[in-house]
């Protein structure tokens, strides 16, 4: 016995549809054949008109031209000229005429940017024996190794606390912690400079509780363990002061980024881990950290770049009484060489080396942090 039943009405409709299709198909094909020559003629006419209009092809490039002009003038040219300048010594403002245009009332003269003398690799060779450059590089490296991990750990801890379900007034705490990033660089560095004076508020509070004062700015080996005094030197506390100021300003910024990453982790992963009996540490280790890896990588790379660009904080703290040898960073030293001693060629060479160091560190971090756990 057949399980399918025939529907006469449906069969008739199907037959009518098939006959209608067979009848319409030749008409439709004839319509297409009749329209095709006219359409092809229209396409050929359009191409002919486009060929006669020179601006029709170049119009997109005209719209892109402002970007390329600005990019070349304010980014590409300064970068290339800095590299070019690193092989020369600066001898003053150039007066030689490179281009002269005199068309009736219009006169235009293009002079050389500077008077330069080619010295080859002498500026780079000078770096190898420059003790001040080595001092600036050591200070920057110290800040990088201490401040960046400290800031990321604090930012992650705060992000985890604000992401917890039991936390109340999340908006208030989030705004309060992230507020320092909006502070003016000069203003907040000056405030830290006043707080960390030998007779400032921080040491006054220490004295109230019977604690020894710390030479935050003046430097020294006070409170340092004996074996570390010769290693850390007298510049340890000024460097720590700089680390504290930078950490205070940028921890909230990194916390916001890490909090956004935490909120994007699927809740189903935590539920699955709970079903498997995972503890809080195991959920953090095997769920949170792997899911947060791209965000952590972004924070580490940007924090590293920011550390090598430190300028305002060390400059203000050093001019406020801290030892320059303890707070001199690479950018501060480049500023002194370029705009106080006007050795623009040597400053350009240091800039090229600084960019190379940052590029290498960023590539290494991306290679290590971008590898899959699989």
C-alpha positions as CSV (number, residue, x, y, z in Angstrom):
1,X,0.0,0.0,0.0
2,X,1.5,3.4,-1.0
3,X,2.1,5.9,1.8
4,X,1.8,8.9,-0.5
5,X,-1.5,10.2,-1.7
6,X,-2.0,12.0,-5.1
7,X,-3.6,15.4,-5.1
8,X,-5.4,16.1,-8.5
9,X,-5.5,19.8,-8.0
10,X,-1.8,20.1,-7.2
11,X,-0.9,17.9,-10.2
12,X,-3.0,20.1,-12.5
13,X,-1.3,23.3,-11.2
14,X,2.1,21.8,-11.7
15,X,1.2,20.8,-15.3
16,X,-0.1,24.3,-16.0
17,X,3.1,25.9,-14.6
18,X,5.3,23.7,-16.7
19,X,3.3,24.5,-19.9
20,X,3.4,28.2,-19.1
21,X,7.1,28.1,-18.6
22,X,7.6,26.4,-21.9
23,X,5.5,29.0,-23.6
24,X,7.2,32.0,-22.0
25,X,10.8,30.8,-22.4
26,X,11.1,31.5,-26.1
27,X,9.5,34.9,-25.7
28,X,11.9,35.8,-22.8
29,X,14.9,34.6,-24.8
30,X,13.8,36.7,-27.8
31,X,13.5,39.8,-25.6
32,X,17.0,39.3,-24.3
33,X,18.4,38.8,-27.8
34,X,16.7,42.0,-28.9
35,X,17.9,44.1,-25.9
36,X,21.5,42.8,-25.9
37,X,22.8,44.8,-28.9
38,X,21.4,48.0,-27.6
39,X,22.9,47.4,-24.1
40,X,26.3,46.6,-25.6
41,X,26.1,49.8,-27.7
42,X,25.3,51.7,-24.6
43,X,28.3,50.2,-22.7
44,X,30.6,51.1,-25.7
45,X,29.3,54.6,-25.8
46,X,29.9,55.1,-22.0
47,X,33.5,53.8,-22.3
48,X,34.1,56.1,-25.3
49,X,32.8,59.1,-23.3
50,X,35.0,58.1,-20.3
51,X,38.0,57.8,-22.6
52,X,37.4,61.4,-23.8
53,X,37.2,62.8,-20.3
54,X,40.6,62.8,-18.7
55,X,39.3,63.6,-15.2
56,X,37.0,60.6,-15.1
57,X,39.8,58.2,-14.4
58,X,41.8,60.4,-12.2
59,X,38.9,61.7,-10.1
60,X,39.4,59.1,-7.2
61,X,43.0,60.1,-6.9
62,X,42.1,63.8,-6.8
63,X,39.9,63.0,-3.7
64,X,42.8,61.1,-2.1
65,X,45.3,63.9,-2.9
66,X,44.7,66.0,0.3
67,X,45.5,63.0,2.5
68,X,48.7,62.2,0.6
69,X,49.8,65.8,0.7
70,X,49.3,66.1,4.4
71,X,50.8,62.6,5.0
72,X,53.9,63.5,2.9
73,X,54.4,66.9,4.5
74,X,53.9,66.2,8.2
75,X,54.8,62.5,8.5
76,X,56.8,60.9,5.6
77,X,59.1,63.9,5.0
78,X,60.0,64.5,8.7
79,X,60.8,60.7,9.1
80,X,63.0,60.6,6.0
81,X,64.7,63.9,6.8
82,X,65.5,62.7,10.3
83,X,67.2,59.6,8.9
84,X,69.0,61.9,6.3
85,X,70.0,64.3,9.1
86,X,71.5,61.5,11.2
87,X,74.4,61.2,8.7
88,X,75.2,65.0,8.9
89,X,76.2,67.6,11.4
90,X,74.0,70.7,11.7
91,X,75.9,74.0,11.1
92,X,73.1,76.5,11.1
93,X,70.2,77.7,9.1
94,X,70.7,77.2,5.3
95,X,70.8,80.3,3.0
96,X,71.5,78.6,-0.3
97,X,68.7,78.9,-2.9
98,X,67.3,75.6,-4.2
99,X,64.5,77.0,-6.3
100,X,63.7,80.4,-7.6
101,X,60.4,81.3,-9.4
102,X,59.9,84.8,-10.9
103,X,56.7,85.1,-13.0
104,X,55.7,88.7,-13.1
105,X,54.3,89.8,-9.8
106,X,54.8,86.3,-8.4
107,X,58.2,85.5,-6.8
108,X,59.0,82.4,-4.9
109,X,62.3,81.3,-3.4
110,X,63.0,77.9,-1.8
111,X,66.1,77.8,0.4
112,X,67.8,74.9,2.1
113,X,66.4,73.9,5.4
114,X,69.8,73.8,7.1
115,X,73.5,74.0,6.4
116,X,74.8,70.4,6.8
117,X,78.1,68.6,6.6
118,X,78.1,64.9,5.7
119,X,79.9,62.8,8.4
120,X,78.7,59.3,7.5
121,X,78.3,57.0,10.6
122,X,80.2,59.3,13.0
123,X,77.0,60.1,14.9
124,X,76.2,56.5,15.4
125,X,79.8,55.7,16.4
126,X,79.5,58.5,19.0
127,X,76.6,56.8,20.6
128,X,78.7,53.8,21.5
129,X,80.9,55.9,23.8
130,X,78.4,58.4,25.1
131,X,78.0,57.7,28.8
132,X,75.0,60.0,29.1
133,X,73.1,58.1,26.3
134,X,73.9,54.9,28.2
135,X,72.6,56.4,31.4
136,X,69.4,57.5,29.7
137,X,69.0,54.1,28.2
138,X,69.5,52.4,31.6
139,X,67.0,54.7,33.3
140,X,64.4,54.0,30.6
141,X,65.0,50.3,30.8
142,X,64.6,50.4,34.6
143,X,61.2,52.2,34.3
144,X,60.2,49.7,31.6
145,X,61.0,46.6,33.7
146,X,59.4,48.0,36.9
147,X,56.6,50.3,35.9
148,X,55.0,48.4,33.0
149,X,54.5,45.0,34.8
150,X,53.3,46.9,38.0
151,X,50.8,49.0,36.0
152,X,49.4,46.0,34.1
153,X,49.1,43.8,37.2
154,X,47.3,46.7,39.1
155,X,45.1,47.4,36.1
156,X,44.1,43.7,35.7
157,X,43.4,43.4,39.4
158,X,41.1,46.5,39.3
159,X,39.4,45.3,36.2
160,X,38.7,41.9,37.8
161,X,37.3,43.5,40.9
162,X,35.0,45.8,38.8
163,X,33.9,42.9,36.7
164,X,32.9,40.9,39.7
165,X,29.1,40.4,40.2
166,X,29.3,41.4,43.9
167,X,30.9,44.8,43.2
168,X,28.6,47.8,43.9
169,X,28.9,51.3,42.5
170,X,30.9,50.1,39.5
171,X,30.3,53.2,37.5
172,X,31.6,55.5,40.3
173,X,34.7,53.4,40.9
174,X,35.4,53.0,37.2
175,X,35.2,56.8,36.6
176,X,37.3,57.6,39.7
177,X,40.1,55.2,38.9
178,X,40.2,56.2,35.2
179,X,40.1,60.0,36.0
180,X,43.9,60.5,36.3
181,X,44.4,59.9,32.6
182,X,42.6,63.1,32.0
183,X,44.9,65.1,34.2
184,X,47.3,67.6,32.6
185,X,50.8,66.2,32.3
186,X,52.5,69.2,33.8
187,X,50.0,69.7,36.5
188,X,50.0,66.1,37.8
189,X,53.8,65.9,37.6
190,X,54.1,69.1,39.6
191,X,51.7,67.8,42.3
192,X,53.9,64.6,42.6
193,X,56.9,66.8,42.8
194,X,55.5,68.7,45.8
195,X,54.2,65.6,47.5
196,X,57.6,63.8,47.3
197,X,59.8,66.6,48.6
198,X,62.0,65.8,51.6
199,X,59.6,67.8,53.8
200,X,56.5,67.0,51.6
201,X,53.2,65.5,52.6
202,X,54.4,61.8,52.1
203,X,57.4,62.1,54.4
204,X,55.3,64.1,56.9
205,X,52.8,61.3,57.1
206,X,55.6,58.8,57.5
207,X,57.0,60.8,60.4
208,X,53.5,61.0,62.0
209,X,53.5,57.2,62.2
210,X,57.1,56.9,63.3
211,X,58.4,55.6,59.9
212,X,61.7,56.7,58.4
213,X,61.6,59.4,55.7
214,X,62.6,58.5,52.2
215,X,64.8,60.7,49.9
216,X,62.3,60.4,47.0
217,X,63.9,63.2,45.0
218,X,67.3,63.9,46.5
219,X,68.3,60.3,46.2
220,X,70.4,58.1,48.4
221,X,70.7,54.5,49.6
222,X,68.5,54.9,52.7
223,X,66.3,51.9,53.5
224,X,68.0,49.8,50.8
225,X,69.4,46.4,51.9
226,X,73.2,46.3,52.1
227,X,73.9,44.1,49.1
228,X,71.6,46.2,46.9
229,X,73.1,49.6,47.7
230,X,75.9,49.3,45.2
231,X,73.6,47.7,42.6
232,X,70.7,50.2,42.7
233,X,72.8,53.2,43.6
234,X,71.7,56.6,44.8
235,X,69.3,57.1,42.0
236,X,66.9,54.3,43.0
237,X,64.4,56.5,44.9
238,X,64.1,59.2,42.2
239,X,63.4,56.5,39.7
240,X,60.8,54.9,42.0
241,X,59.2,58.4,42.3
242,X,59.0,58.6,38.5
243,X,57.5,55.0,38.4
244,X,54.9,55.9,41.0
245,X,53.8,59.1,39.1
246,X,53.5,57.3,35.7
247,X,51.7,54.3,37.3
248,X,49.2,56.6,39.0
249,X,48.3,58.3,35.7
250,X,48.1,55.3,33.4
251,X,46.7,52.4,35.5
252,X,43.1,53.6,35.1
253,X,43.5,53.8,31.3
254,X,44.8,50.2,31.1
255,X,42.1,49.1,33.5
256,X,39.4,50.4,31.2
257,X,40.9,48.4,28.3
258,X,41.2,45.3,30.3
259,X,37.7,45.6,31.7
260,X,36.3,45.8,28.2
261,X,38.2,42.7,27.3
262,X,36.9,40.9,30.4
263,X,33.3,41.8,29.6
264,X,33.7,40.3,26.1
265,X,34.6,36.8,27.5
266,X,31.6,34.5,26.9
267,X,29.8,33.6,30.1
268,X,29.3,30.1,28.8
269,X,33.0,29.3,29.2
270,X,32.8,30.1,33.0
271,X,29.7,28.0,33.3
272,X,31.3,25.0,31.5
273,X,34.4,25.4,33.8
274,X,32.2,25.3,36.9
275,X,30.5,22.2,35.7
276,X,33.9,20.6,35.3
277,X,34.7,21.6,38.9
278,X,37.2,24.3,38.2
279,X,38.3,26.6,41.1
280,X,38.5,30.4,40.8
281,X,42.2,30.2,40.1
282,X,41.7,27.6,37.4
283,X,38.9,29.6,35.7
284,X,41.3,32.6,35.7
285,X,44.2,30.6,34.4
286,X,42.5,28.5,31.8
287,X,39.5,30.7,30.8
288,X,40.2,34.4,31.5
289,X,43.9,34.7,30.6
290,X,43.6,32.9,27.2
291,X,40.6,34.9,26.3
292,X,42.2,38.1,27.4
293,X,45.5,37.4,25.6
294,X,45.0,39.8,22.6
295,X,44.0,42.6,25.0
296,X,47.0,42.0,27.2
297,X,49.2,42.0,24.2
298,X,47.8,45.4,23.1
299,X,48.3,46.8,26.6
300,X,51.9,45.6,26.9
301,X,52.9,46.9,23.5
302,X,51.3,50.3,23.9
303,X,52.7,50.6,27.5
304,X,56.2,49.8,26.2
305,X,56.0,52.4,23.5
306,X,54.7,54.9,26.0
307,X,57.6,54.2,28.4
308,X,60.2,55.0,25.7
309,X,58.3,58.2,25.0
310,X,58.4,59.6,28.6
311,X,59.3,63.2,28.5
312,X,57.2,65.6,30.6
313,X,57.3,63.7,33.9
314,X,61.1,63.1,34.1
315,X,61.8,66.7,32.9
316,X,59.6,68.3,35.5
317,X,60.8,66.0,38.3
318,X,64.4,66.5,37.4
319,X,64.1,70.3,37.3
320,X,62.3,70.2,40.6
321,X,65.2,68.8,42.5
322,X,65.6,65.2,41.5
323,X,69.0,64.0,40.2
324,X,69.1,64.3,36.4
325,X,71.3,61.2,36.2
326,X,68.5,59.2,37.9
327,X,65.6,60.5,35.9
328,X,67.1,61.3,32.5
329,X,65.2,59.3,29.8
330,X,66.0,58.8,26.1
331,X,63.5,61.4,25.0
332,X,64.7,64.0,27.6
333,X,68.3,63.5,26.5
334,X,67.4,63.8,22.8
335,X,65.5,67.1,23.7
336,X,68.6,68.4,25.5
337,X,70.9,67.6,22.6
338,X,68.6,68.9,19.9
339,X,67.0,72.0,21.3
340,X,69.6,73.1,24.0
341,X,72.8,72.2,22.3
342,X,71.5,72.3,18.7
343,X,73.3,69.1,17.7
344,X,70.5,68.1,15.4
345,X,72.5,65.5,13.5
346,X,73.4,63.6,16.7
347,X,69.9,64.0,18.1
348,X,68.5,62.5,14.8
349,X,70.9,59.5,15.1
350,X,69.6,58.9,18.7
351,X,66.0,59.2,17.4
352,X,66.7,56.6,14.8
353,X,68.2,54.2,17.4
354,X,65.2,54.8,19.7
355,X,62.7,54.0,17.0
356,X,64.7,50.9,16.1
357,X,64.7,49.7,19.8
358,X,61.0,50.2,20.1
359,X,60.3,48.5,16.8
360,X,62.4,45.4,17.8
361,X,60.7,45.2,21.2
362,X,57.2,45.5,19.7
363,X,58.0,42.8,17.1
364,X,59.3,40.5,19.8
365,X,56.2,41.1,22.0
366,X,53.9,40.5,19.0
367,X,55.7,37.3,18.1
368,X,55.6,35.9,21.6
369,X,52.2,37.2,22.6
370,X,50.6,36.3,19.2
371,X,51.6,32.6,19.3
372,X,48.7,30.2,19.7
373,X,48.5,28.0,22.8
374,X,47.4,25.1,20.6
